[in-house]
């Protein structure tokens, strides 16, 4: 899969697909051109929440269910995202605020954009008091969990904190700030991703064929020299890298710990990583031993003890309908456990990674990259649908789709939604 949805597909594929990383400055121009597409994002809850709740959309309003399918927060919001650190963004009219896991409004709607809390802070868009300035609604700053500004609104673009640092655009410069708002370092020439395990992956020339990949430390200094052709961020202490058309893994000192003998690889998750051998994917452990034989044309990361795989060779056809990008795929997706046993047979056109026992599935006829899905469901590991968007017992409305795949281009720009172009 060469594109992924926030918290549905969390990592990128490193094989014959190359990450297309977009600089924050380039994004500003891109987002103005595609402003009509920036209305929402679907985010599944993460492990920082005290309990996992799943967004639903019914009769034009958003609410939440638990992993049994029981409604725990009735649909009442114009739009709602997944919970993170106990709070979730919601929209009332054209303003965003935050609720807690009981549905109580904790931070009143007042922002033109609100994103998930990470490391105790959330980037939000604060309206200019005077209205539009240079085609912008306002600046971005960071709030704490009671709604006060920990870092005042001053940035053209701002992203979530990771490893104590956050990427921002200030006065046209791509920079990283700490939690006091102090600029730690700025970077004009490199394409830098978010920090993970204390290091940030960078490419020297973006998506150009001759670019190289390395890692910066948290002071902005080069920690691992840019000698690799492609790469992914560190996960569980290792990073999947590519060199001379072969892929392997390095540690945080840049030492090769799993030889470059694969045709592609993905990040480690739950102690296992997907690797490409020839044209089939399997899984290895951290010693580099194959633990699930390469039998699949496509394989995702393990999450919640299981992994999504695809069978039948890819043969995709793309189609654009309005603002929706549809992909018709020949293969179907299933789910395997850690032994490689198929626990859900490959019958789905699109399915997310599992989280707290549930996965989102697309039950329409088209694999969709961006846009609306009006037939979708949550499924558990036994194959039972705990919630359907089109259940006959529910009165349908014109707005009954969850819009789980209508993506925020602000997130797209920093590689959370990762599109790829073929590597030469």
C-alpha positions, -999 to +999 in steps of 0.1 A: +000+000+000+016+033-010-006+056+010-019+055+045-045+071+067-037+087+101-040+060+128-054+036+103-022+029+084+005+043+105+037+037+086+050+038+051+063+011+029+100+010+019+104-010-013+099+002-048+078+030-034+095+062-024+081+086+003+071+119-011+079+143+017+066+179+013+083+209+030+061+230+052+066+260+029+056+240-001+025+228+017+013+264+022+010+268-015-004+233-019-031+238+008-043+271-008-048+253-041-067+224-025-084+243+003-117+227-003-103+193+007-092+203+042-124+198+062-118+168+083-097+139+094-105+105+110-083+095+139-087+063+158-080+065+195-045+057+208-031+039+238-028+071+258-065+072+263-079+057+295-104+038+274-108+035+237-138+051+220-145+050+183-161+078+163-194+072+145-216+094+124-253+091+124-281+113+109-256+141+103-240+141+138-209+125+153-207+105+185-187+075+199-191+038+206-170+014+227-154-017+213-187-037+218-206-013+196-225+004+224-230+041+220-214+058+249-215+094+236-246+100+216-242+116+182-245+153+188-214+170+173-210+183+137-177+165+135-156+146+160-121+129+159-105+102+179-094+105+215-058+111+225-046+116+261-082+116+272-095+144+250-110+146+215-114+175+191-150+183+180-166+208+158-196+230+164-204+250+134-171+265+121-153+263+155-135+235+172-132+226+209-125+195+230-145+169+249-136+143+275-145+107+274-179+113+290-188+138+262-185+168+285-171+199+268-138+207+284-125+234+261-152+254+244-153+257+206-132+287+196-105+275+171-106+273+133-086+240+136-078+216+165-057+185+165-049+157+189-031+162+222+005+148+222+028+150+252+003+172+270-001+199+243-022+203+212-016+227+182-047+248+175-056+275+150-066+308+167-087+332+147-073+367+139-095+392+157-095+414+126-106+385+102-086+373+072-050+385+068-032+374+036-059+347+030-053+332+064-078+328+092-052+331+120-020+317+136-013+284+153-003+280+189-003+252+215-028+248+243-028+227+275-056+205+286-076+232+302-075+253+271-048+279+281-021+288+256+012+272+267+028+287+235+010+317+221-004+317+185+024+329+162+031+302+137+019+299+101+018+261+105+023+239+136+025+202+142+022+178+172+050+174+196+071+142+194+101+135+216+097+169+231+100+188+198+074+201+173+078+213+137+065+248+129+066+273+102+076+308+115+084+338+092+088+314+063+114+292+081+109+255+089+119+252+125+116+229+155+105+243+189+106+229+225+077+230+249+086+265+260+082+277+224+119+283+220+133+276+186+158+247+189+169+247+153+158+258+118+163+241+085+159+255+050+176+229+028+166+195+043+133+177+043+129+167+079+103+143+094+091+142+131+114+129+159+112+093+170+135+076+194+154+108+197+162+111+159+145+127+129+148+113+094+158+138+067+164+137+030+189+160+013+168+168-019+133+158-010+119+133-036+146+139-062+162+107-075+197+117-062+186+125-027+201+107+003+187+100+037+201+103+072+191+114+107+193+145+128+196+146+166+175+169+187+199+198+184+196+197+146+231+182+141+236+152+118+237+121+139+237+095+111+252+107+078+230+108+047+244+077+029+211+058+024+189+059-006+156+058+013+145+053+049+119+053+076+118+068+111+131+048+140+106+024+157+115+002+186+151+012+183+156+002+147+151+019+113+143+004+080+167+017+054+176+011+017+210+011+001+219+000-034+184-014-041+185-036-010+168-030+024+179-037+060+179-022+095+202+001+114+204+010+151+205+045+166+243+047+161+239+040+124+253+005+127+238-022+104+221-048+127+200-067+101+218-071+068+207-054+036+194-085+020+157-077+015+139-061-015+119-039+009+110-035+045+087-017+069+092-004+105+092-027+135+059-029+154+052-052+183+086-069+178+081-078+141+087-061+108+073-068+073+100-075+047+099-080+010+116-110-006+113-110-043+077-099-048+062-113-016+060-100+019+066-118+052+078-109+087+111-110+106+120-107+143+146-083+157+173-109+151+165-108+114+150-143+114+119-149+092+090-158+115+062-156+089+071-168+054+069-143+025+036-153+010+017-120+006+017-094-022+012-068+006+016-067+043+010-041+070+025-036+104+013-056+134-011-038+157-031-051+186-015-085+180-026-089+143-016-076+109-035-067+077-023-085+045-035-086+009-038-115-014-038-117-052-013-096-072-021-059-073-036-044-104-051-011-096-072+014-115-076+050-103-106+072-108-113+108-095-149+117-088-152+152-077-130+156-046-128+118-041-099+096-053-110+061-058-088+031-065-102-002-078-080-030-066-079-066-077-068-080-044-086-084-011-074-078+025-075-102+054-059-103+088-033-127+103-021-134+138+015-135+150+018-171+138+007-162+103-027-179+108-055-161+089-080-150+115-101-129+090-103-143+055-093-119+027-126-105+016-123-068+024-115-041-002-101-019+026-094-024+063-075-005+089-051-018+115-068-031+147-069-011+178-085-022+211-101-051+193-117-032+164-108-022+129-125+001+104-136-016+072-148-001+039-178-019+027-184+001-004-172-010-039-141+012-041-108+016-023-108+053-014-078+074-007-095+107-001-131+115+003-163+100+018-172+065+024-210+059+030-208+022+036-183+013+063-183-006+096-163-015+127-154-052+129-139-073+157-113-101+155-139-128+153-154-112+122-185-097+138-195-062+127-202-042+159-213-011+140-224-004+104-230+030+089-259+016+069-277-007+093-313-011+083-324-003+119-309+032+115-326+059+096-302+070+069-295+107+061-277+124+033-248+129+058-246+095+073-210+088+062-183+092+088-159+108+063-131+087+079-108+092+049-113+129+042-079+139+052-064+171+066-038+184+042-019+199+071-013+164+082-007+152+046+021+178+043+042+163+071+040+128+059+012+113+081-006+105+049+023+093+029+020+091-009+047+075-029+062+079-063+080+050-080+117+050-075+137+050-106 
